[in-house]
């Protein structure tokens, strides 16, 4: 990393602490598709401290959003919610090239798959669902008026605008939207909502929860939004347990009731869980669009675009539309066609490069290692599409023609306008088959994840 960022951090921390501060070279951490995260050490008169910088990509970002996040973290700390202690924040882009906040490092683990599998966190897992319920209730006790600039969430309106801007409509999402409109519950309250309360935004130690991270989506709304989002299948990471992969909804609701004094309505939380699944599908499309538009070229953002079908799959499962008995092994593979260029074919070359990235670059650490794994997965997707795609495309066209539609976008439009019935078994069967085909290319292992 260029020394310029280190020098700027040292200058800024010296200014706010009124003493000379030495700063180590910042290390860019993996993950964080929307904001950059850096770890560094700062030496003050009273000793060295490990700090974390979060900032928008230079030249981008929302000054209001970063200031709001900092205000919300401070309010959460006053309310007894475990959060990293703020050291500094500013929306002045002249300081670090973008709005930012600096907080103290909290020791613990954030990677969900480690938290859900490693023996070290067995004790924490046993009580985590109930603990998260209590913490969510404490978050919802923060007075919304204490966070200046807090906006109100819009359950469906804003999401629909984002959906329309991110590409052609998708039939599975249209079926989900119909269900959400028909089954919308009465609000359970009007509180401060974290907005991204889930496994992956938590720091956990062997003893339990240590901090809640990433408050950038904080807003005012229904408290059950946070509980439903926590239970979205994407945040279970292949675990059968619905609350972030940690535990049961009953434990989550019981913990919430301990602090809030009332027990959440399971049906209303389910509505928010379905809403969250659709919301994440739209979010994946929007992140991919940032790559496709050239605003933020990134292999990670490009790969996330192919995760939309995971959310389509989860959405259909939540609405009682399973994939049947289809599994990756049941799908006939298209044989390689050497054609003009001979062998190895494009699919075989892609497979070979993916194997190289997985086998030869396994020791690469940090952000480069993370992106190497992402790139290998992307090549796996490309190889499967080259091999399976032509046959899938043919079968999809046949299914759609039988219903009277030229493509997926036309069916989605018909579902939106009401000229196609989202409850028609033939429509549902065609939509389910298309989603399963997409998943067989993008991530076939996802079909075997517990529902």
Secondary structure, DSSP 8 states (H G I E B T S, - for coil): --HHHHHHHHHHHHHHHTS--EE---EE-S--SSSEEEEEEEEETTEEEEEEEEE--TT---HHHHHHHHHHHHHHHHTT-----EEEEE--HHHHSS-EEEEE---SB--HHHHHH-GGGHHHHHHHHHHHHHHHHHHHTS-GGGSTT--B--TTHHHHHHHHHTSS--HHHHHHHHHHHHT-------EEE-S--STTSEEEETTEEEEE---TT-EEE-THHHHHHHT-GGGGTT-S-TBTTTB-HHHHHHHHHHHHSS---HHHHHHHHHHHHHHHHHHHHHHHHHHHTTSS--HHHHHHHTTHHHHHHHHHHHTT---TT--GGGS-------GGG-SS-HHHHHHHHHHHHHHHSTT--HHHHHHHHHHHHHHHHHHHHHHHHHHHHHHHHHHHHHHT-SSHHHHHHHHHHTSS-TT-HHHHHHHHHHHHHHHHHH-GGGGGS--
